[in-house]
Amino acid sequence: MNHAITEQVKELISQQIGNMPTTVDQMLGLYEIKNNQRQVLSLSLSNYTYHQHAAHGMTYIQSLTFDLEKERICTLGDLFKPGSDYVKRISDLVELQIQARDIPLLGEFTGIQPNQDFYIADKALVIYFQLYEITPYVVGLPMFPISVFDLIDIIDETGPLSRMAVNN
């Protein structure tokens, strides 16, 4: 786990430094524990950097979700039954939230990627996008919490989301 976290932090720093040809005036790295229960650890790592003469700073966020029971890092696809169309189901739920929350987009929303950024927070799967990925900067990092109960029929019964879908 420590190695995975360290590598993710290094990647975030590299992403920031490689993006701008100017001097870094400020760099701030943060982490948040999103879930640490039922043998599921999910955390987010963020990096804010302001480059000299830039209009504004840039923030990137990455998450890691660990299935402590199986001692492995989880991808989004690992959370669902093999063969389930989790991409379409989640895309549809995200699109409903975009409409309901009247979130401005940079273009047409075409759905999530199979390896979309996510974290687990209690009884929710949170799908998120980077700045400028689907929305203008003013929106911030768009995040879409989805109740595990809205996905219950496609969740892998032996995986982390299944453990979150218990009412006790």
C-alpha positions in Angstrom: 0.0 0.0 0.0 2.7 2.5 0.9 4.5 1.9 -2.3 1.3 2.4 -4.4 0.6 5.7 -2.5 4.2 6.9 -3.0 4.1 6.1 -6.7 0.7 7.9 -7.1 2.1 11.0 -5.4 5.2 11.0 -7.6 2.9 10.7 -10.7 0.8 13.7 -9.6 3.9 15.8 -9.1 5.3 14.7 -12.5 1.9 15.6 -14.1 2.1 19.1 -12.7 5.7 19.8 -13.6 5.4 18.5 -17.1 2.3 20.5 -17.9 3.7 24.0 -17.7 7.0 25.4 -19.0 7.1 28.1 -16.2 8.4 28.2 -12.7 6.4 26.6 -9.9 5.4 29.3 -7.4 3.4 27.0 -5.1 2.7 23.2 -4.8 0.4 21.7 -2.2 -0.3 18.0 -1.8 -3.2 16.7 0.3 -4.8 13.4 1.0 -8.2 12.4 2.3 -9.3 9.0 3.7 -12.7 8.5 2.0 -13.4 5.0 3.5 -11.6 2.8 6.1 -14.2 0.2 7.1 -15.2 -3.3 6.3 -11.7 -4.2 4.9 -11.9 -1.4 2.3 -9.5 1.5 2.3 -10.2 4.3 -0.2 -8.3 7.5 -0.3 -7.8 10.4 -2.6 -4.5 12.2 -3.3 -4.6 15.7 -4.7 -2.0 18.1 -5.9 -2.5 21.8 -6.5 0.2 23.8 -8.3 0.4 27.4 -9.2 2.9 28.2 -12.0 4.4 31.7 -12.3 2.3 33.9 -14.6 -0.6 31.4 -14.8 -4.2 32.6 -14.8 -4.9 30.2 -11.9 -3.6 27.1 -10.2 -4.2 23.6 -11.4 -5.5 20.7 -9.3 -5.2 17.0 -10.1 -6.7 14.3 -8.0 -6.1 10.5 -8.0 -7.5 7.9 -5.8 -6.5 4.5 -4.6 -9.0 1.8 -3.3 -7.6 -1.2 -1.6 -9.4 -4.4 -0.9 -7.7 -5.3 2.4 -9.4 -8.7 2.5 -7.9 -9.7 -0.8 -4.8 -7.6 -0.4 -5.0 -5.8 -3.7 -5.7 -2.5 -5.4 -9.1 -2.3 -7.1 -9.8 -0.9 -10.5 -13.4 0.3 -11.3 -14.0 -2.9 -13.2 -13.0 -5.1 -10.2 -16.0 -3.8 -8.3 -18.5 -5.4 -10.7 -19.6 -8.8 -11.9 -17.7 -10.0 -14.9 -19.6 -9.3 -18.1 -21.8 -6.6 -16.5 -22.1 -3.4 -18.4 -21.1 -1.2 -15.5 -19.8 1.5 -17.9 -23.2 2.1 -19.3 -25.0 1.8 -16.0 -22.7 4.3 -14.3 -22.7 6.6 -17.4 -26.5 6.7 -17.3 -26.5 7.6 -13.6 -23.8 10.3 -14.0 -25.8 11.8 -17.0 -28.9 12.0 -14.8 -27.0 13.9 -12.2 -25.5 16.2 -14.8 -29.0 17.1 -15.9 -30.6 17.3 -12.4 -27.7 19.5 -11.1 -27.6 21.5 -14.3 -23.9 21.1 -14.6 -22.4 23.0 -17.6 -20.3 20.8 -19.9 -17.6 21.6 -22.4 -19.2 19.3 -24.9 -21.6 16.4 -25.1 -21.3 13.9 -22.3 -20.4 10.5 -23.9 -20.1 8.4 -20.8 -17.4 7.3 -18.4 -14.3 5.3 -19.3 -13.9 1.7 -18.1 -11.0 2.9 -16.0 -12.7 6.1 -14.8 -11.4 7.8 -11.6 -13.4 6.8 -8.5 -13.3 6.3 -4.8 -15.6 4.6 -2.3 -17.1 6.7 0.5 -19.2 4.7 2.9 -22.3 3.5 0.9 -21.4 5.4 -2.3 -19.2 4.9 -5.3 -18.0 8.4 -6.2 -17.1 8.9 -9.9 -15.1 12.0 -10.7 -13.5 13.8 -13.5 -10.4 16.0 -13.7 -10.5 19.8 -14.3 -11.4 20.5 -17.9 -12.2 16.9 -18.6 -15.9 17.4 -19.1 -16.6 20.8 -17.4 -15.2 24.3 -17.4 -12.7 25.3 -14.7 -15.3 27.2 -12.7 -17.2 24.0 -11.9 -14.2 22.5 -10.1 -13.6 18.8 -10.0 -17.1 17.3 -10.9 -18.0 14.5 -8.5 -20.9 12.1 -8.8 -21.8 10.0 -5.8 -23.8 6.9 -6.7 -25.5 4.8 -4.0 -24.2 1.2 -3.9 -27.9 0.3 -3.8 -28.4 1.7 -7.3 -25.7 -0.8 -8.5 -26.5 -3.8 -6.3 -27.5 -6.1 -9.1 -24.1 -5.7 -10.9 -21.8 -5.5 -7.9 -19.3 -8.4 -7.4 -20.7 -10.2 -4.3 -17.1 -10.9 -3.1 -15.8 -7.3 -3.6 -15.6 -4.1 -1.7 -18.8 -2.6 -2.9 -20.7 -5.6 -1.7 -19.3 -5.1 1.8 -20.5 -1.5 1.7 -24.0 -2.5 0.7 -24.8 -4.0 4.2 -27.2 -2.1 6.4 -25.5 -2.6 9.8 
